Amino acid sequence: MQKTAMGTDKFVKWSAHSSVEQVVTKLKKDGFTIYALETTTHSIDISKVKFKKKCALILGNEALGISEETLKLADKIIQIPLSGWKNSLNVGVCTAICCYEISRQWE
C-alpha cells in the first residue's frame, strides 16, 4: 500500500483483512452498501446507480474477475458499459471511473 499510494496511505482510512467475507460483513454491520464491479447478465449500468454516502467497492482480478461467492455478498453488481469487442478494462482504470462517478454524484 505505501509504495503505490505515494503518501496517501496517511490520509485514507484503510485496513487489511484475511477474507473478503470478513470485511464485507463488517462493512455491512457499519452501514455500508457494497457494490461489486463486474460484467454479468444482471449488472446495473454505473450511470444508473445512485451511490450511497457509505459505500464500498469490490474490484476483481483483471484475469479472473470476482468470484461467484463474492458477488453474492454484494448489495448491487454494477458495470461500466463498453462498446466494441473488448469486455474489460484495467482494474486501475475501472477504479478511477467508479471513484469519479461516485464523487460526481456527491457534489
C-alpha positions in Angstrom: 0.0 0.0 0.0 2.7 2.5 0.9 4.7 2.0 -2.3 1.7 2.5 -4.6 -0.1 5.2 -2.5 2.7 7.8 -2.7 1.9 9.0 0.9 -1.9 9.0 0.6 -2.0 6.0 3.0 -1.5 8.6 5.8 -4.8 10.3 4.8 -7.0 7.5 3.6 -8.5 5.1 6.1 -7.7 1.5 5.1 -7.3 -1.9 6.7 -6.3 -5.4 5.8 -8.5 -8.5 6.4 -8.0 -12.2 6.0 -11.1 -12.7 3.8 -13.5 -10.8 1.6 -16.4 -12.2 3.6 -14.9 -10.9 6.8 -14.6 -7.4 5.6 -17.9 -7.3 3.8 -19.7 -8.5 6.9 -18.0 -5.7 9.0 -18.8 -3.0 6.4 -22.5 -4.1 6.2 -22.7 -4.0 10.0 -21.3 -0.5 9.9 -24.0 0.6 7.4 -22.1 0.4 4.2 -23.7 -0.5 0.8 -21.4 -3.0 -1.1 -21.1 -2.6 -4.8 -19.2 -5.2 -6.9 -17.9 -4.1 -10.3 -18.3 -6.9 -12.7 -19.9 -7.6 -16.1 -22.7 -10.1 -15.6 -26.1 -10.7 -17.2 -27.7 -8.8 -14.3 -25.2 -6.0 -13.7 -26.5 -2.4 -13.5 -25.0 0.3 -15.7 -22.9 2.5 -13.4 -24.6 5.7 -14.7 -28.0 4.4 -13.4 -26.8 3.7 -9.9 -27.3 6.2 -7.1 -24.3 5.7 -4.8 -25.0 5.9 -1.1 -22.7 8.0 1.1 -21.4 5.0 2.9 -20.3 2.7 0.1 -17.6 0.2 -0.6 -16.4 -1.2 -3.9 -15.3 -4.7 -4.7 -13.0 -4.9 -7.7 -11.8 -8.1 -9.1 -8.6 -9.5 -10.5 -8.1 -8.4 -14.2 -7.7 -12.0 -15.3 -10.3 -13.8 -13.2 -12.8 -11.1 -12.1 -14.8 -11.5 -9.0 -15.8 -15.0 -7.8 -19.5 -16.0 -7.7 -19.2 -16.4 -3.9 -18.0 -12.8 -3.5 -20.6 -11.5 -6.0 -23.3 -13.0 -3.7 -22.0 -10.8 -0.8 -22.6 -7.5 -2.8 -25.7 -5.5 -2.4 -25.5 -4.4 -6.1 -23.4 -5.6 -9.1 -22.5 -2.7 -11.3 -20.7 -2.4 -14.6 -19.1 0.2 -16.8 -20.7 -0.1 -20.3 -18.3 -0.8 -23.1 -18.7 -0.9 -26.8 -16.7 -3.0 -29.3 -15.2 -6.4 -28.8 -13.3 -5.8 -25.6 -15.3 -6.6 -22.5 -12.9 -5.5 -19.7 -10.7 -2.6 -18.6 -7.6 -2.4 -16.5 -8.6 -2.5 -12.8 -6.9 0.8 -12.1 -9.0 2.5 -14.9 -12.2 0.9 -13.5 -11.4 2.2 -10.1 -10.8 5.7 -11.4 -14.1 5.7 -13.4 -16.0 4.4 -10.3 -14.5 7.0 -8.0 -15.2 9.8 -10.5 -18.9 8.8 -10.8 -19.3 8.5 -7.0 -17.6 11.9 -6.4 -19.7 13.5 -9.2 -22.9 12.3 -7.6 -21.8 13.5 -4.1 -21.0 17.1 -5.3 
